[in-house]
Each structure stands twice: as C-alpha cells, then as structure tokens.
Amino acid sequence: MNPPVAAPFAQRIATVAYRPGPYRLPDGGTLDTYFDPYRLAGDPELLTETAAALADLLPDDTEALAGPALAGVPLATAVSLHTGLPAAFLRPAPKEHGTWQQIEGAELGGRRTVLLDDTARSGASLLRSARLLRIGGALVGTAVCVLDRDAGATTLLAGHHLALRALVRDTGGTP
C-alpha cells in the first residue's frame, strides 16, 4: 500500500508540472492536462522532495534503480542520490557506437531493481522497460512513478508480475 501523499505536496507537484491540454497521446487519444516531468525535474527543491517521497515507496529489498530515457533518468538519479542505491538508465534503442548498450550505468544482473518513471497510463512503456531490464538480468518486481493516470497500468503490470506504486493517482484532471 502506498503511503498517502500530503495534499500540499501533491498540489505543489500539480502547480509546477501540470499544463492545460489538449495533448495527443502515442495511441492517438488525447488528455485534457499534461504532466510535464521536466518542469518537476528542473525545480531542485521539488525534485529533492519528490526523490525522498519516491524513496519511501521502494520495497525494503531494493538493490538498484533504473530509469528510462528521458523522464526517468533525473528521477532515478535523484532517488539514487537520496538513497545511495546504484542506478542505471535505459535507452529507447541500443547506442549505435561506443558501448552499443541499451542499459547504461550500474550493473543490474541479479539485483532486485526498481523501475522509476514519471507517469503510468496504460503501463505499456513501463512493461517494455521492465522486459528490457529482465532480459539484461535484473530482477524487476516493482515500478514506481510520480503520477498514475489510473488508465490500466496497475492491471497490465500485475499480469506480468510487476507491482505499481505511485505518489499521486489522477483519475481525471489533476491531483
């Protein structure tokens, strides 16, 4: 069970990061509001507070963190700094030079790794990231996000042995 997020903190997140829509989704649908994670990540005080709150959602046995590019990278970094846990970062595709890797940063093989991202809607992008991590040898059973849009992610992820934890649940509009 997620600890409750204090209303003033949720309101600060909404004030900083929500933008009026409409915004087009990758599946062609639209949203009336947009959660802009880069506004949150660009505010040092709010990012520090968010990292501490996200850290409270981590399972006790967490050994590493992973954040998908682009929005998950500053969150994973901030939570890593807050907790001292190592972090890795996921590219959308393998790098075509240098290391040729899709997972960069800490070695995750055999580690209980939590996937961190900004939002969950359908859960499809979190599931893709979890699959990549699992292929890379990480033990992934939990995804943590700032905002759950309450559009099916919890159910989809549960069907693939992933628990979803979120700071804020948005069932329509803003927290």
Residue, then its C-alpha position, 0 to 999 in steps of 0.5 A: m500500500n502506498p503511503p498517502v501523499a500530503a495534499p500540499f505536496a501533491q498540489r505543489i507537484a500539480t502547480v509546477a508540472y501540470r499544463p492545460g491540454p489538449y495533448r495527443l497521446p502515442d495511441g492517438g487519444t488525447l488528455d485534457t492536462y499534461f504532466d510535464p516531468y521536466r518542469l518537476a525535474g528542473d525545480p531542485e527543491l521539488l525534485t529533492e522532495t519528490a526523490a525522498a517521497l519516491a524513496d519511501l515507496l521502494p520495497d525494503d529489498t531494493e538493490a538498484l534503480a533504473g530509469p528510462a530515457l528521458a523522464g526517468v533518468p533525473l528521477a532515478t538519479a535523484v532517488s539514487l542520490h537520496t538513497g545511495l542505491p546504484a542506478a542505471f538508465l535505459r535507452p529507447a534503442p541500443k547506442e549505435h557506437g561506443t558501448w552499443q548498450q541499451i542499459e547504461g550505468a550500474e550493473l543490474g544482473g541479479r539485483r532486485t531493481v526498481l523501475l522509476d518513471d514519471t507517469a503510468r497510463s496504460g503501463a505499456s512503456l513501463l512493461r517494455s522497460a521492465r522486459l528490457l531490464r529482465i532480459g539484461g538480468a535484473l530482477v524487476g518486481t516493482a515500478v514506481c512513478v510520480l503520477d498514475r493516470d489510473a488508465g490500466a497500468t496497475t492491471l497490465l503490470a500485475g499480469h506480468h508480475l510487476a507491482l505499481r506504486a505511485l505518489v499521486r493517482d489522477t483519475g481525471g484532471t489533476p491531483 
